Amino acid sequence: MIRLFAALAVAAAPIAVFAQDAAPTEAAAPQIEIDPTAVTNATSPQANLLTGLYATLATIEICAEEVDATVRDGMVIDQRRLERALSMDEAAGDAAYAEIKADVETTSPDCTAGSADLASVDAVTSIYAQQASATPAATAPAAAPAETPAQ
């Protein structure tokens, strides 16, 4: 019986060595470095849209561009919708617009016809004009049903 155990021990010795080699080892902790000067963009898409809309509205105001009333209304509706999405009340929205307008004024936008600044305004306003023309029933008041004369 002792020979049997001795034979099993000798036969199992290479398996035990192999099992120790294959045993999982603790991985070294990854080295994480934090760069406090790194530039990151954590701005939400809604905030980016609102900033662009503010800049467009500011350019329209600074250049005294004529914009169709339905286009202007659509832009204001989107402005207020984006402000609500960002949890801004009307006062905060007005303050943010004033800040963006001041930034636009410092760039001295080119208000001459065909300039790049007015071309970007035209691109945005054309989107709103297309939306307004695509949904005339939504903006037009419903027609009153015709009355039939009493008989």
Secondary structure, 3 states (H helix, E strand, C coil): CHHHHHHHHHHHHHHHHHHHHHCCCCCCCCCCCCCCCCCCCCCCHHHHHHHHHHHHHHHHHHCCCCCCHHHHHHHHHHHHHHHHHCCCCHHHHHHHHHHHHHHHHHCCCCCCCCCHHHHHHHHHHHHHHHHHHHCHHHHCCCCCCCCCCCC
